[in-house]
Amino acid sequence: MTRKQESSHDSIHPLRPGRAKSYYLRELIESGLDDLEDFYLADATMERVRKGQEAVIDSIEVRSSLDLGH
């Protein structure tokens, strides 16, 4: 095990008594997958914006449409 792996391994241990390390690893993986999915969705949206296939509304238009003023 590398020093970095040992450090990560040791930092997981004291998080919460009674929780297995596998619980924290599962949570970390699920969180990472959620973040990755968000990234891909944002990337796809940006591509549609670049191609003119996705509408973009600035904050002034939003405030105006909601009658919030400037």
C-alpha positions in Angstrom: 0.0 0.0 0.0 1.4 3.4 -0.9 1.7 6.2 1.7 -1.3 8.0 0.0 -3.4 4.9 0.2 -2.5 4.4 3.8 -3.4 8.0 4.6 -6.7 7.6 2.9 -7.3 4.3 4.5 -6.5 5.6 8.0 -8.6 8.7 7.6 -11.7 6.6 6.8 -11.4 4.6 10.1 -12.3 7.2 12.7 -15.3 8.7 10.8 -18.1 6.9 12.7 -18.0 4.0 15.2 -19.9 1.0 14.0 -19.7 1.9 10.3 -17.7 -0.4 8.1 -15.1 1.1 5.8 -16.9 -0.4 2.9 -19.9 1.9 3.7 -17.8 5.0 3.3 -16.2 3.7 0.1 -19.6 3.0 -1.3 -20.8 6.5 -0.4 -17.7 8.0 -2.0 -18.2 6.0 -5.2 -21.9 6.9 -5.4 -21.1 10.5 -4.8 -18.4 10.4 -7.5 -20.8 8.8 -9.9 -23.4 11.5 -9.2 -20.8 14.2 -9.8 -19.7 12.5 -13.1 -23.3 12.2 -14.3 -23.8 16.0 -13.5 -20.7 16.8 -15.5 -21.8 14.8 -18.5 -25.3 16.4 -18.4 -23.8 19.9 -18.2 -21.3 19.1 -21.0 -24.2 17.9 -23.2 -26.2 21.0 -22.5 -23.2 23.3 -23.3 -22.8 21.5 -26.6 -26.5 22.1 -27.4 -26.0 25.8 -26.5 -23.0 26.0 -28.8 -25.0 24.5 -31.6 -28.0 26.9 -31.0 -30.2 24.0 -30.0 -30.7 25.1 -26.4 -32.2 28.4 -25.4 -30.2 30.6 -23.1 -31.9 33.2 -20.9 -29.9 35.8 -19.0 -30.8 37.0 -15.5 -32.3 40.3 -16.8 -34.8 38.4 -18.9 -35.7 36.1 -16.0 -36.2 39.0 -13.6 -38.3 40.8 -16.2 -40.4 37.8 -16.9 -41.0 37.4 -13.2 -41.7 41.1 -12.8 -38.8 41.4 -10.3 -37.3 44.5 -11.8 -33.5 44.9 -12.2 
